[in-house]
Structure formats: structure tokens, C-alpha cells
Amino acid sequence: MRKFFFALPLILFAAMACAGVTARAEGRRLIVNEVPVLTFASNNHGILGETKAQRIAELLAKADGKSVRVERRARTVVIIAGSSLIMTIDAAEAKGYGVSTYALANTWAKPLRVAMALPPLRLGFTSIRLGPNATTQVLLTGSSVTQSEVSTSNPDIATASCENGRITVKSLKPGLVQIFVVAPDSKQALRVRVLPNAAEFPQAVHAN
């Protein structure tokens, strides 16, 4: 029976940081810069998905760069970040996913490359509109999410909090408010307009 792997475009929970990258394992999923990039098979030739995800997160924490490339080495294919070896894929593992070693390596490297190239902070939206007494979430990704703090310019209009790469905004009364996300190396702002009445909420206005 063929096993499947998933590369997701879109907690072992302690985040680990390296050269502008954070990584952690969430079960069988590998989370890089708060982006779920890979979900490994539950058991492939005796290798547990949870174990593999955790091991790769640990290696990414020690990597000396953010550039990701794929190389053939003898009968294996490797994925390298900077000059650090992150994964070695052999024929047995690739067979468990029903593809070649090189195809598997490139499939895994692609979302990893995108996630590692993210800036310190990136909001899913820069402006939203809400009705009264509403709650919505905005994605927050980047290498500095775990070091960021969230504040609001007027807590009487809306409040905000951040957990696991999501900003939760709660509207209280009509008005305009700025939600600030500040990290040591970056700052982002989310503009929130709370309207007294509207047909449908929440409404995202501008996306990043």
C-alpha cells in the first residue's frame, strides 16, 4: 500500500532558532518559520514520522544558512541548508513514498526553501474589517514570530493576542485601530476597522 507525503503551502513544541530560521516538530509535521512545510509518513521502513520531523527540526536549528539545495551523493540524495546536511534520502525511503530519491528530495526541498526565505515577520493581511463583537485570526509567519509581541493602539476598540503563528483580533466597538507586531528585528502593523453594521464579517481588505 502506497504511503503519501504532503507538502503544505500554507507542539515537542519548543521552537529552535538558527541564522534567521525557527523550526519545530508538531507530531509528524515539520514547522519552519511558523509555516507547516512537510508531513511525513507515520512509519516508513521503521522510521517514525514524529522522530524524523523532530530530528530535521534539530538539524535546521544548527544549520549555518538559509539557502536550500539538493545534491546527489553516491546512491542517495541529500538536502542541504547553507553548508549543513539536513536530510539524506535513500532508495528504500523513497520507495515507501512511491517516487525516486531525487523526486522526493526536490518535493521536500521546495516548500522548505520557500519557508526559510521568509522575512522576520509577515502578516497574512495588512488590513481587515470587522463587525461589532467579532473575533477573527490573521496568520503571522517568519523567523521572529516566537520573539514578537503584539499590542493595540486602542484596546477599547479591539484587542489582540498571538499564539502559534496566529493573531487573534477581537472587536469591541466601532472605530479604527492599529495592531502592532514587534520583534527585535522587525515590525508589522495590521489596520483594523470596526464598523457598526455590515452584511458579512470578517472582511479581509489587503493581503500580503
Residue pairs with C-beta under 8 A, 6 or more apart in sequence:
2 97
2 98
3 41
3 42
3 44
3 96
3 97
3 98
4 41
4 97
5 38
5 39
5 40
5 41
5 97
5 104
5 107
5 108
6 38
6 39
7 37
7 38
7 107
7 108
7 110
7 111
8 29
8 35
8 36
8 37
8 38
8 39
8 111
9 111
10 35
10 36
10 139
11 24
11 25
11 26
11 31
11 164
12 24
12 25
12 26
12 50
12 54
12 57
13 24
13 26
14 24
15 22
15 23
15 24
15 146
16 22
16 23
16 24
16 57
16 58
16 60
16 61
17 61
17 143
17 146
18 60
18 61
18 62
18 63
18 64
19 63
19 64
19 65
19 66
19 82
20 66
20 120
20 143
21 32
21 33
21 60
21 61
21 63
21 66
21 81
21 116
21 143
22 32
22 33
22 34
22 143
22 144
22 145
22 146
23 30
23 31
23 32
23 33
23 56
23 57
23 60
23 61
24 31
24 57
25 31
25 50
25 53
25 54
25 56
25 57
26 36
26 53
27 49
27 50
27 53
28 39
28 40
28 41
28 42
28 49
28 50
28 52
28 53
29 36
29 38
29 39
29 40
29 53
30 36
30 37
30 38
30 39
30 40
30 53
30 56
30 57
30 112
31 37
31 57
32 60
32 112
32 115
32 116
33 115
33 116
33 118
33 141
33 142
33 143
33 145
34 139
34 140
34 141
34 142
34 145
34 164
34 165
35 111
35 114
35 115
35 118
35 141
35 165
37 111
37 112
37 114
37 115
38 53
38 108
38 111
38 112
39 49
40 49
40 52
40 53
41 49
41 96
41 97
42 48
42 49
43 49
44 93
44 96
44 97
45 92
45 93
45 96
47 93
56 86
56 87
59 84
59 85
59 86
59 87
60 81
60 86
62 84
63 81
63 82
63 84
63 86
64 81
64 82
64 83
64 84
65 81
65 82
65 83
65 84
66 81
66 82
66 116
66 117
67 81
67 82
67 113
67 116
68 79
68 80
68 81
68 86
68 109
68 112
68 113
68 116
69 79
69 80
69 109
70 77
70 78
70 79
70 80
70 102
70 105
70 106
70 109
71 77
71 78
71 80
72 102
73 88
75 90
75 91
76 88
76 89
76 90
76 101
77 88
77 89
77 101
77 102
77 104
77 105
78 85
78 86
78 87
78 88
78 89
78 105
79 85
79 86
79 87
79 89
79 105
79 108
79 109
79 112
80 86
81 112
81 116
86 112
87 105
87 108
89 101
89 104
89 105
89 108
90 101
91 101
93 101
93 104
94 100
94 101
94 103
94 104
97 104
99 107
115 141
118 141
118 142
118 143
119 142
119 143
119 186
120 142
120 143
120 144
120 183
120 185
120 186
121 140
121 141
121 142
121 144
121 145
121 148
121 181
121 183
121 186
121 187
121 188
122 140
122 141
122 142
122 188
122 208
123 138
123 139
123 140
123 167
123 181
123 188
123 190
123 208
124 138
124 139
124 140
124 141
124 207
124 208
125 138
125 190
125 204
125 205
125 206
125 207
125 208
126 188
126 189
126 190
126 191
126 205
126 206
126 207
126 208
127 190
127 191
127 192
127 193
127 204
127 205
127 206
128 136
128 138
128 169
128 190
128 191
128 192
128 193
128 202
128 203
128 204
128 205
129 192
129 193
129 194
129 195
129 198
129 201
129 202
129 203
129 205
130 136
130 158
130 169
130 171
130 192
130 193
130 194
130 195
130 201
130 202
130 203
131 171
131 194
131 195
131 197
131 198
131 201
131 202
132 171
132 172
132 173
132 174
132 194
132 195
132 196
133 171
133 172
134 170
134 171
134 194
134 201
134 202
135 168
135 169
135 170
135 171
136 168
136 169
136 201
136 202
137 166
137 167
137 168
137 169
138 166
138 167
138 169
138 190
139 165
139 166
139 167
140 148
140 162
140 165
140 166
140 167
140 181
140 188
141 165
142 183
142 186
144 183
144 184
144 185
144 186
145 162
145 165
145 183
147 183
147 184
148 162
148 181
148 182
148 183
148 186
149 181
149 182
149 183
150 160
150 161
150 162
150 167
150 179
150 180
150 181
150 182
151 160
151 179
151 180
151 182
152 158
152 159
152 160
152 177
152 178
152 179
152 180
153 177
153 178
153 179
153 180
154 175
154 177
156 172
156 173
156 175
157 171
157 172
157 173
157 174
157 175
157 176
157 177
157 192
157 194
158 169
158 170
158 171
158 172
158 175
158 177
158 179
158 192
158 194
159 169
159 170
159 172
160 167
160 168
160 169
160 170
160 179
160 190
161 167
161 168
162 168
162 181
167 179
167 181
167 190
169 179
169 190
169 192
171 192
171 194
172 194
173 194
174 194
174 195
174 196
175 193
175 194
176 191
176 192
176 193
176 194
177 191
177 192
177 194
178 189
178 190
178 191
178 192
179 189
179 190
179 191
179 192
180 187
180 188
180 189
180 190
181 187
181 188
181 189
181 190
191 205
191 206
